[in-house]
C-alpha cells in the first residue's frame, strides 16, 4: 500500500493533490483543537468578534479556497508553486467543510447535534480524495485509454450505470455508499439494490402504498443504526467534541 501511494502521489503527478489532502486534514484537526479549547475556556484562543460580529472560520476558509483555487489554475506544471497553491486550497476547504452544517442550516449549529453533518462531510471528502490517491478513479474509469480498449459503447455504459446507481443510492438516503460508489462501483450497486432508509425521497415516493416494504425498511434501518450508532458517535465526538445535549435529542429519530 505504501508503494502504491508513493506511485500514485509522486510518479503520476498527484503530489499537489497529496499536499491538498494533508493541508485539508491538518487545518480541520487544528481548527477542532482550537474550537474545543475555546469551548472549554482554556488557552489563549477566543472567538473573533470585531464590532460584536462573530466571524466564523468559514470566512477565512472561503478566502483561502478562492485564492488557492485560482492560484492552482493559474500555475502550470507540478512544481513548488503548484503544491503551495494546493496547500492553500486544501487548508481553506478544511475550514469551510468544518462548518458545513452552518452552511446547510444557515445558522450556528456547530456544537449541536446537527453540527455532526460537518464531520460527515469531512469524512466523505477524505475518503474520496484518499481513494483517488490510492489509484481509484471516479466512475471506475482510470483513463481515456480505457475508451480505446473497451470501446465507446462499453465505456459510456459503465459511466451511465455507475452514475445511476449513485443517484439511486442518494435518493434512498445512503449518502456514504453513494459517494464511495462513484469510486468503487460495486458499493453503489449494493446501495441501489438494498431497501431505502425511511424518510428518504425514494421511501416517500415508492413505499407510500407499500406498508410491508416500509416496515422492512424501518426494521433494517433501526437494526443498522443500533449496530453502528455508538461507534459512529464515539468517532465523531472523539474528533470533533460532543455536541451540546438538548431535551429534544432524546426524542430524535435515528441518525441517517
KAPERA-V967341 format. One record per run of one state. SS is the DSSP state (hx for helix, st for strand, lp for the rest). FROM is the first residue (numbers start at 0). TO is the last residue. Records with the same first field share a line. If there is no record, write none. Layout:
SS=FROM-TO + FROM-TO
This chain:
lp=0-0 + 11-13 + 40-47 + 50-51 + 54-55 + 74-78 + 98-98 + 105-111 + 133-136 + 140-143 + 150-150 + 171-173 + 181-183 + 193-199 + 206-209 + 240-245 + 251-255
hx=1-10 + 14-39 + 56-73 + 79-97 + 99-104 + 112-132 + 137-139 + 144-149 + 151-170 + 174-180 + 184-192 + 200-205 + 210-239 + 246-250
st=48-49 + 52-53
